[in-house]
Amino acid sequence: MLLPLLLRRPAAAALLPPCVRTLCGGAPRSLRSHSELLLRRRLLPRAVPPSRGRRSRGQQDEWKARNKTVLTYIAAAGVGMIGLSYAAVPLYRLYCQASGLGGTAVAGHDAEQVATMTPVKERVIKVTFNADTHASMQWNFRPQQTEIYVVPGETALAFYRAKNPTDKAIIGISTYNVVPFEAGQYFNKIQCFCFEEQRLNPHEEVDMPVFFYIDPEFDEDPRMARVDTITLSYTFFEAKEGQKLPVPGYAFS
């Protein structure tokens, strides 16, 4: 309402409140200039800032290349993890056989160690034997002896017997473990039938030997102070293409 009055009569500035006159400098010309400035600001179109969403073609190409690189790395990592999952079981089995982890008997000892070790005569250990078959395995499998007595540093020989009662040939493969688990690192097999395919023709029956010894260091381990019984367990599976054996180191009931 005051703006037309200011433009028409310069004397109208005297009617304005003191605060407005002070703001405008009390001069009609300054009021006109200030009013024109306000009108220009309202009438002139505002400059629209450039859109942030618009990107140059070069940036788009660069981001596409980066995305492809990231996807390549992700795909390679996925393939690598799948490969490790397939290799985990055999690698873990080899590690268990070398270290005795999880009750797995240690394999791969040479004859020189057997010839030089000293038996601990005062430490007698009872070794019991267990035999199992998988639900799909049709063999009859059992130990020839239920138990034997050995001393650390002395070799021993035991036998298992397997029979194929069916009218077809069956190929079997076995896993094993030792209980208690801590004794697995001292239970050393010189010869056994584990992890090797065994073919039995219809109604064929065979004896399978296990030649082993308990390391003399068994007697020096404080954890073995109260261990006087060790159980050796074998489980036979039917060997089929693509079938994977379970990880050793678990007791079978």
C-alpha positions in Angstrom: 0.0 0.0 0.0 2.8 2.4 0.8 4.8 1.7 -2.4 2.5 3.7 -4.9 2.5 6.7 -2.5 6.3 6.7 -2.4 6.4 6.7 -6.2 3.8 9.4 -6.7 4.8 12.1 -4.1 8.2 12.6 -2.6 6.6 14.3 0.3 4.9 11.1 1.3 8.2 10.0 2.8 7.5 12.3 5.7 4.4 10.3 6.5 6.5 7.1 7.0 7.4 6.0 10.5 10.9 7.2 11.8 12.3 3.6 11.5 11.4 3.5 7.8 12.8 7.0 7.1 16.0 6.0 8.9 16.2 2.7 6.8 15.6 4.6 3.6 17.8 7.5 4.5 14.9 9.9 4.5 15.4 10.8 0.8 12.7 10.1 -1.8 15.2 9.2 -4.4 16.7 6.5 -2.2 13.2 5.2 -1.6 12.6 5.1 -5.3 15.9 3.3 -5.9 15.1 0.8 -3.2 11.6 0.2 -4.6 13.0 -0.3 -8.1 15.5 -2.7 -6.7 12.8 -4.8 -5.0 10.7 -4.8 -8.2 13.6 -5.9 -10.3 14.3 -8.7 -7.9 10.7 -9.9 -8.2 10.4 -9.5 -11.9 13.8 -10.9 -13.0 13.8 -14.7 -13.4 15.9 -16.5 -10.9 18.9 -18.4 -12.3 18.4 -22.1 -12.0 21.5 -23.9 -10.7 22.7 -26.8 -12.8 21.2 -30.1 -11.9 23.4 -32.4 -9.8 21.9 -35.4 -11.4 23.1 -34.6 -14.8 26.5 -36.0 -15.5 28.8 -35.9 -18.4 29.1 -39.0 -20.7 32.7 -39.3 -19.6 31.8 -39.6 -15.9 29.1 -42.2 -16.8 31.6 -44.3 -18.7 34.1 -44.1 -15.9 31.5 -45.2 -13.3 30.4 -48.1 -15.6 34.0 -49.2 -15.8 34.4 -49.1 -12.0 31.2 -51.1 -11.5 32.4 -53.8 -14.0 35.7 -54.0 -12.1 33.9 -54.4 -8.7 31.6 -57.1 -10.1 34.6 -58.9 -11.5 36.3 -59.0 -8.1 33.0 -60.2 -6.4 32.6 -63.0 -9.0 36.2 -64.1 -8.6 35.8 -64.1 -4.8 32.6 -66.2 -5.1 34.3 -68.8 -7.4 37.3 -69.0 -5.0 35.1 -69.6 -2.0 33.2 -72.4 -3.9 36.5 -74.0 -4.8 37.7 -73.8 -1.2 34.5 -75.4 0.1 35.0 -78.4 -2.2 38.7 -78.7 -1.2 38.1 -78.2 2.5 37.2 -81.9 3.3 40.3 -83.6 1.7 42.6 -80.8 2.9 41.3 -81.1 6.4 41.6 -84.9 6.3 45.2 -84.7 5.3 45.9 -82.2 8.1 44.2 -84.4 10.6 46.2 -87.4 9.5 49.5 -85.4 9.8 48.7 -83.8 13.2 46.3 -86.2 14.9 43.6 -83.5 15.3 40.2 -84.6 16.2 41.1 -88.1 17.1 42.5 -89.0 13.7 45.4 -91.5 13.9 48.7 -90.1 12.6 49.9 -91.7 9.3 53.1 -91.7 7.3 55.7 -92.8 9.9 58.8 -94.5 8.5 60.3 -97.8 9.7 63.3 -96.0 11.2 61.3 -94.5 13.9 59.7 -97.8 14.7 63.1 -99.5 14.9 64.6 -96.8 17.3 61.7 -96.2 19.7 61.9 -97.7 23.2 58.8 -99.4 24.6 57.4 -98.1 27.9 56.8 -101.5 29.6 55.2 -100.2 32.8 52.4 -98.4 30.9 49.9 -100.9 29.6 47.1 -99.6 27.4 43.9 -101.4 26.3 43.0 -100.8 22.7 39.4 -101.6 21.7 38.0 -101.9 18.2 34.7 -100.7 16.7 33.2 -101.3 13.3 30.3 -99.5 11.6 28.7 -99.3 8.1 26.8 -96.5 6.5 23.1 -97.0 6.1 23.5 -97.5 2.3 26.4 -99.9 2.7 25.3 -103.6 2.5 28.6 -105.1 3.7 29.0 -107.1 6.9 31.9 -105.4 8.7 33.3 -106.3 12.1 36.6 -106.5 14.1 38.2 -109.8 14.5 39.1 -109.0 18.1 37.3 -106.8 20.6 40.5 -105.6 22.4 44.2 -106.0 22.7 46.8 -104.7 25.2 49.8 -102.7 24.1 52.5 -100.5 25.6 53.7 -97.2 24.1 56.6 -97.8 21.7 55.5 -101.3 20.7 53.9 -102.3 17.4 50.6 -104.2 17.3 48.6 -106.0 14.6 44.8 -106.2 14.5 42.3 -107.4 11.9 38.9 -106.4 10.6 36.7 -108.7 8.4 34.4 -107.5 5.7 31.9 -109.6 3.6 29.7 -108.7 0.7 26.5 -110.8 1.1 24.9 -109.5 -2.1 24.9 -110.8 -5.6 26.7 -107.8 -7.0 30.2 -106.4 -6.6 30.4 -103.5 -4.2 33.3 -101.0 -3.7 33.7 -99.6 -0.2 35.9 -97.0 1.3 36.4 -96.4 5.1 37.1 -93.6 7.5 38.4 -93.9 11.0 39.0 -92.1 14.3 40.4 -92.5 17.7 38.8 -91.9 21.1 39.7 -90.0 23.3 40.5 -87.4 20.7 43.6 -86.2 22.5 45.2 -89.6 22.0 44.9 -89.4 18.2 48.3 -87.7 17.8 50.0 -90.6 19.5 48.1 -93.4 17.6 50.3 -94.1 14.5 49.2 -96.4 11.7 51.9 -98.1 9.7 49.5 -100.0 7.5 45.7 -99.9 7.2 42.8 -100.0 4.7 41.4 -96.5 5.4 40.7 -94.1 2.5 41.4 -96.7 -0.1 38.8 -98.3 -2.2 38.1 -101.9 -1.4 36.3 -104.0 -4.0 34.4 -107.1 -2.9 32.8 -109.5 -5.4 29.5 -111.1 -4.7 29.7 -113.2 -1.4 33.4 -112.4 -1.1 34.9 -112.1 2.4 38.3 -110.7 3.3 40.4 -109.8 6.3 41.8 -106.3 6.6 44.9 -105.7 8.7 45.7 -102.7 10.8 49.4 -102.4 11.8 49.9 -99.6 14.4 51.8 -98.4 17.5 51.4 -95.8 20.2 54.1 -93.2 20.3 56.3 -93.4 23.5 55.7 -89.7 24.1 52.1 -90.7 25.1 53.5 -91.6 28.5 55.1 -88.1 28.9 51.9 -86.1 28.2 50.1 -85.0 31.4 46.8 -85.1 29.6 47.2 -88.8 29.0 48.0 -89.6 32.6 44.6 -91.1 33.3 44.0 -92.6 29.8 44.3 -96.3 29.9 41.8 -97.2 27.1 41.8 -96.2 23.5 39.1 -97.0 20.9 39.8 -97.3 17.2 36.7 -97.0 15.1 36.2 -97.7 11.4 33.2 -96.9 9.3 32.7 -98.2 5.7 30.8 -96.3 3.0 29.8 -97.5 -0.5 32.0 -95.7 -3.0 29.9 -93.8 -5.5 30.8 -91.2 -8.0 30.5 -87.7 -6.5 30.0 -89.0 -3.0 32.1 -87.2 -0.3 33.3 -88.8 2.8 32.6 -87.0 6.2 35.4 -85.2 7.9 37.3 -87.5 10.2 37.5 -86.9 13.9 34.1 -87.8 15.1 33.3 -90.8 17.2 30.8 -93.4 15.9 28.4 -95.0 18.3 
